[in-house]
Every structure is written in structure tokens, then in C-alpha cells.
Amino acid sequence: MKKAIISLVILLFISGCKTDTPTVSTPIEKDEYGIYEDIPLKDEFSDDHRIRINSESYTGYSVGYIPIEAYEDETFMIDAFYLSLMKDGHNDIPSSMIIDEYDDSWLDDTYSYDKLVNTDGSLIDPFLILNGLKDDTVLFSEVVIDKFQNDEIVDEEILEKVYITDENAGYALGIRYKDSYIDEVLNGNLVMYGPVLKDGIVGPEFNFGRWYEVFLNEDGARLSIKLDSYLDGTLVTFDIYDGQDTKRIEMLSDVDIKDITGFSDQYEDYSFNFEPRLADDSPLRNATTIEESYLKDPKTYVHEDVLFKELYEGSFVHDEVDMPVSYFEDEVFMLEEKIFGPGLKYFGYNTHNKYLASNMYVLDYDRLWRSSDDLHYIVNNFKDDTILFTSQVYVYDKVDDDKIIKETPYTSDVYGYSGMTTIAVRYEDSYLKKVMEGELKELYHDIQDTPYDIKKATVIRRYEVAVSLEDSITFIIFDYDGKTIIECYVNNDNAVFESDVDLKALAL
């Protein structure tokens, strides 16, 4: 009995002296397909990283940086090198990334003219296009991920990661279909959208969206689904690529992907470039002519009592960038577009200035402002009542699934000049005067040399004024990330400068 008690004490002593064995995590092994669902995107990259969709692959579009926080929590890493091999047909594609036996027979009920629609003109069922997608199907996206500090990209060493076989391949992301934002957008109110982008024109500058792709077969054919925030909704673009040709279907949903992600307050619209078109029954399709005497009388083309905002309430302007009419000054009024249209060339003049009203000139304009140290001198001899004009812009309405030019009695009908219009504002009422009254600093002589990506401006205005019978001076004002940039040019004199006056605050 005594021995048993001693043995028990010894046993308890030994067990009390034991230390916990440290747990060693098992390193993640290379996946033969490069899919790493157990490596979430948000665990790999901090909130100071941002994602940009690979623009080289995002044909016809340009999307800005999107913060990591705006991505779905379930997003995971994919080896971009393995993915590129799959796309090129040099690597096996896992069954989880392929739509099994995709049925494209619905294409037989469509025709191709600007856009794909059902032959009866009805909306193509988007879920018919997505046939074969299962909840656990893996969608992929090729992206660029950069680290930011004070809104500037900072160099970051590429660490050795299991999902990086070749650092030159960049990054790729994956997500299961059930975890993506696709269904939420497609369950909104949908209309067919079009016409699609035409070859050679500038693509829309979307600033918030997603791009998901999935394989249709082992040869690399793919279905892509793009979701781009657009005018308080989402432009949904389906591209079906069979290895040679691409068929495109565009729809517009009233569900905005920015709202789904909770980023509506941080990202704005109005930076897109689709080509508006005339309505099919537009009277502007029939050219008319006018007399030269009509052009010489300002009473026939200056309509200061017709306010732009009242005439075009709720519409949008397509100029350097699309934006709502509400962004314009309250005092903007209408001019007859015919004074600026090509009809003037019929009378043998290369410029329009001969017919302008006297208060649309700055005939004593001093072009030697370059010799002055004061940038404010660029607007020398402008009077408060000098009329600045913005010529040859489209004003359009959203009609069903299209952007139709809005015609009014002030829209050009000279020689069928495609529905453009001209607006004007007194210098004293313009945003130009307000930004010129701020503190100015010169940046460059050429807008292309500035450190800002002007294409992504959220607000933009253009003003012109005649400075002789032959020439006009033009001011283009950009709002870029809270900075107001002004480009000025007349003949070969150019200047790009910045004002501390916030243009966006004025417009909003």
C-alpha cells in the first residue's frame, strides 16, 4: 500500500512538470491547379492595398482602383501563372472552374446589330446566359494589387508566396459563384443596354466594379461577367469568347454594385463616354438651310431668358465627360447651335466669330500673358458680362435602354448636324471666374505632362470665348480628387495650372 502511494505521488509530480508541445502549422502545399481557397484575399493584404482590374485584359474599359474592403469576404487567391496557362490551353482546368456542358443554344434566338437581343426584341434572360453555373463554381479575375500611402503607390517587395509561381504573372482572385455579387445585381430591374462601344472611340472610365470569368470548356473558351457602377445602377456586360470571336450582351440593372458593397458615399459616377444617338424619328435627320442674315442677328441665337437647367432638367451632358445637367451653373442659358454648326462653312468661313454678338468677344485680349508672373492675367480684359460659350455638346436622356439625344428648339438642325447644342454663361456667373479668383500655381505647359490622370475627372467644364475674329481661347476645368486643374489654350499658347478653389464643391 505504501509503495502504491509513493508511485502515485511520483506519477502526479511527473505529469505536473510536463510542458505543452508547441503546435506547428502545416505549410500550405502547392496546388496542382493553383487554387488556394484557404488563403483569403483580405488575410493576405491590408486595408492600405487597392485592387485594379487588369486593364490589358479588360478590353474596351478602364477601371480605377478599388479598396480591398470593397471585395467580398470569401474572395481567395489563385496562382495567376497557372491561370494564364489554363487560358492558353497549356494546363488542365479543374472541373470546379468549368461550366459543365454549357448550353449556348440561346444564341440562336438572337441577332447581332449593335447589341444582341432576342429576335422579338425582348430582354435576354440573364440566367439563361449563365446556364450551368453552380453555386460552388469558381469564378476568377486577373488583377493588379498595389500598396498605397497618402494616395500614392509605394514600392513593395513581392514576398515569396505559395500562390506566386511567377511574380511577372501578377495576381489572380477567385470566388465561388454563390458568394459573388452577380445574383444581387441581376435580380434588379433589367433593361437591354446599347449600342455597344464602337471601334476607335474612347471607352467608358468606370471607377467601381467587378469582373468575373469562368471557363466554358477545357480549350480556354470563357464567359465573362462585368459589373460596372453606372449612373446609380450597374452596367452588366456578358462576353462569350469561343477562342476566336466574342459575342457581347449589355444590360443595365437598377441595383448599384456600390450600394451592395457599402461604398456609395466614396465613389461617384459621371465619367463615361458612350456615344449618344439621335432618335429614329428625329427631325434632325432631315437637313435644313438658313440665311446668312439670320446668323448675323444675335437676337436669333442668344436666348438668355431660356435657362439650360430648366430646359434640360434631369438630363445629362455628353462632352469631354458625361455628367448631369444639375452640375452646371444656375445662370447657364441657351444659344442657337446653328451659329456654331458646319453650316457656316457653306459661306466660306473657317471660324464662327464673324457672327458672334459683341459681348462674346474679348477683342482687346493681351496674348502676352506669358510675360507676366501672375497667372490671373490669363483672363485679362474679361468683363463680368462677357459671354462664355460651350459649343457642340450633346444633351441626352435615358430612354428605355438607350441614350437618346434630347432635342429642343435650340438643337442644331443645320445640314443635319447630329443634334448638338451650345450653352453660355456670363463670366461673372461662371465657375471659371470663381476658380480664377483662387490661389493659382502653374503645373505644366501640356496637360499630358501633369501628374494627374485627367481621364478620371469626376467633374469637368469647358468654356470658350472669342479673342479675335479668327481665334478663340478655351478653358477646360477638371476636378481630380479634390484638386481643380485648369487647362488654357489659344493658338500655340498653352498653360496648365491649379487653383485652390474646390470646383466639385461649387458644382454640388
GIMODA-V472555 format. One record per backbone hydrogen bond with DSSP energy under -1.0 kcal/mol. NH is the residue of the N-H (numbers start at 1). CO is the residue of the C=O. Records with the same first field share a line. If there is no record, write none. Layout:
NH = CO / CO
This chain:
5 = 1
6 = 2
7 = 3
8 = 4
9 = 5
10 = 6
11 = 7
12 = 8
13 = 9
14 = 10
15 = 11
16 = 12
17 = 13
36 = 77
39 = 36
41 = 75
44 = 40
45 = 41
49 = 46
50 = 146
51 = 66
52 = 144
54 = 142
58 = 54
59 = 57
61 = 58
62 = 204
64 = 206
66 = 51
68 = 49
70 = 67
71 = 68
75 = 72
76 = 174
77 = 39
78 = 172
79 = 34
83 = 79
84 = 80
85 = 81
86 = 82
87 = 83
88 = 84
89 = 86
90 = 85
97 = 94
98 = 95
99 = 215
107 = 104
108 = 105
109 = 106
110 = 107
111 = 117
113 = 115
115 = 113
118 = 122
119 = 109
121 = 118
128 = 125
129 = 125
130 = 126
131 = 128
133 = 130
137 = 134
138 = 96
139 = 175
140 = 213
141 = 173
143 = 171
144 = 52
146 = 50
148 = 48
149 = 152
152 = 149
154 = 147
164 = 161
169 = 166
170 = 167
171 = 143
173 = 141
174 = 76
175 = 139
177 = 137
178 = 135
179 = 176
180 = 177
185 = 181
186 = 182
187 = 183
188 = 185
191 = 252
193 = 250
194 = 401
196 = 114
201 = 198
205 = 271
206 = 204
210 = 227
212 = 225
213 = 140
214 = 223
215 = 97
216 = 221
220 = 217
222 = 241
223 = 214
224 = 239
225 = 212
226 = 237
227 = 210
228 = 235
229 = 208
230 = 233
234 = 253
235 = 228
236 = 251
237 = 226
238 = 249
239 = 224
240 = 247
241 = 222
242 = 245
247 = 240
249 = 238
251 = 236
252 = 191
253 = 234
254 = 189
260 = 256
261 = 257
263 = 258
267 = 263
277 = 403
282 = 279
285 = 282
286 = 283
288 = 413
295 = 291
296 = 292
300 = 297
301 = 298
302 = 298
303 = 334
306 = 303
308 = 332
311 = 307
312 = 308
315 = 312
316 = 396
317 = 323
318 = 394
322 = 272
323 = 317
325 = 315
327 = 324
328 = 325
332 = 329
333 = 424
334 = 303 / 306
335 = 422
336 = 301
337 = 410
339 = 336
340 = 337
344 = 341
345 = 342
346 = 343
347 = 344
348 = 345
349 = 344
355 = 352
356 = 353
360 = 357
361 = 358
362 = 466
365 = 362
371 = 368
372 = 369
377 = 374
378 = 375
379 = 376
380 = 377
382 = 379
386 = 383
387 = 359
388 = 425
389 = 464
390 = 423
393 = 421
394 = 318
396 = 316
397 = 404
399 = 402
402 = 399
404 = 397
405 = 277
406 = 395
411 = 408
412 = 420
415 = 288
418 = 416
420 = 417
421 = 393
423 = 390
424 = 333
425 = 388
427 = 386
428 = 384
429 = 426
430 = 427
434 = 430
435 = 431
436 = 432
437 = 433
438 = 435
441 = 498
443 = 496
444 = 496
449 = 446
450 = 447
454 = 452
456 = 453
457 = 454
458 = 479
461 = 477
463 = 475
464 = 389
465 = 473
466 = 360
467 = 471
468 = 471
473 = 465
474 = 489
475 = 463
476 = 487
477 = 461
478 = 485
479 = 459
480 = 483
483 = 480
485 = 478
486 = 497
487 = 476
488 = 495
489 = 474
490 = 493
493 = 490
495 = 488
496 = 444
497 = 486
498 = 441
499 = 484
500 = 439
506 = 502
507 = 503
508 = 504
